[in-house]
């Protein structure tokens, strides 16, 4: 038997499932939802995952798994739950996968990511606790990084590029 749910309740159930366990595919997630009384079509599930900002990231075993962008205190992606990954190791992994570019001006750095990935990467930057970074603001594919030093942008941009191992990129 299924229970009718609002869109918000359904998306919260998806979030809860993805935060509690590793999910590798939409059919696997649809089965988990059905097991908990929530029937959903593949099209609706796909839209929900897109609206939640779910990404597929590579797990330690090489498989792709769903991860949600961080929010509140739960900023650990599903792919890393229970692995004890340090914030700096997480930033390195996320930057290697998602950093498209980083360009600085004074104490600001504009970081580009693929569409939908900025909040996820912004969370990784925030939790890396770099003393030189005051904070971040994330959109869909762009992050604004604010540095503490009024002229600290270029150093932070360079550090982010190095973390992502993008040493051959040109800077303007």
N, C-alpha and C positions, 0 to 999 in steps of 0.2 A: 504494500500500500504506500502511496506517495502522499506527501503533505504539500499543500499549496504554499508557496513562499513568495514574498516580495523580491524584487530584484536585489535590493540592499541586503536582505537576509541570505539570499542565495550566494551573493558575492562574499559575504562574511563567512559562510560555510566553506566556500572555496579557499578563502584566505586561511581559515583555521586548518583545513586539511593540508595545504601546502606548507604551512609553518610547522606542522607536526611530523610530516613524513616526506620522504623523497618520492616525487611523482615524475615519471619519464615521458608520459604521453597523455593526450586528451582522452583516449578510450579508457586508460587506467583511472584518470580523474573522474570520468563519467561513472565508472563502476563504483568508485568510492562514494560518490554523491548518491547514487542509487541505493547503495548499502545503508546509507543514513536517511533514506526516505525522500531524496530529492531527485526527481527525474528531470533531465535536461537534454535538449537536442544538441547535436554537435555544433550547429551554427550559433546557438545561444552561448554555449560553453566557450567557443572561440571568441565571441564578442566580449564575454565577461573577462576572460584572460587578458584581452587587449585593453579593456577599460581599467583593469587592476594594475596594468603595467607589468604583467608577468613576462619574464624573459627566460630563455633556455640558456643555461650556463653549463660548462663542462665540469663534471664532478671528478674527484680523484681517480675513479676507475675509468675515466675517459668517456663515460656516457653523458648524454645531455639530459638535464633535469630542469624542472621549472623552479624559478626563484622569483620572489616578490621584492619590490623596492622597499627599503627600510622605512619604518614609521614608528614614532614613539620610542619605546625601549627595545622593540624587537627588530633591530637592524641587522640581524644575521641572516644571510640568504639561505634558502632551503637547502641548497647544495652543500652547505657547510655546517648544518646543525649537528652538534655533538662532536665536531672534529677538533675543537680547540684552536682553530685558526686565529692567529694574532691579528689585531687591526692593521698592522703594517703589511703583513702577508696578504691580507684580504685586499688592501688597497693595491698592492702590486698585481695580484691576479685580476682584479677588476680593471685596472688601468691597461694591462696587457690586452684584455679582451675588448674594452670599450673606448679607450681614449683615441679620438680622431685627430685632435689638434689642441694646442695650448698657446695662447698669445697674450702677452702682458702689456700693460700701460700703467705706469706709476705703481699704485698698490693694488691694482686689479688684474685678474687673469681671467680670460674668457676661454673656457674649456668646451670643446665640441665632442659630442658622443653620437652614436646612431640614434635615430628617433626612438623615444620612449625610454632611453637608458640614463638620462641625466640625473634623475632623482636617486637612482640606485648608486651611481658613481659618486654623487654628492654625499650620500650617506657614508660611503667608504672613506672619502676625504675627511669628513667631519670626525669620524671615529678613529682616524689614524693619529689624532691629537698632535699634529705638527704645531709647535709653538709659534711658528711664523704665520700661521693662518688664523685669522679672526673668525671667519665663518664662510658659509657658502649659501647661494640662492640658486635653485635649480628650476629649469623649465622642462620642456620636452626633450630637447637635444642640446641644450646649452646650459652651462653652469657658470655662474659668476663667483669667483673666489676672491675674497677680500683679505689682504695681508695686513699684519700689524704695522710693519715698517712702511712709511709713506712711499718708499722707493723699492719695496720688496717684491713687486710683481714679477720682474724678469727672473729672479732667483727661484721663486716658487714655480713658475712655468717650466724652467729648465729642470728643476727637481722632479716635477710630474712627468716630464718627457723621459727622464732617465729611469724613473720607476717603471715606466711602461716599456723601457728598452727601445726607445725610438730615437737613438742618438744621431741618426743620419738626416733628421728633418731639418729644414732650413727655418731660421727665425727671421722675422722682419724687424 
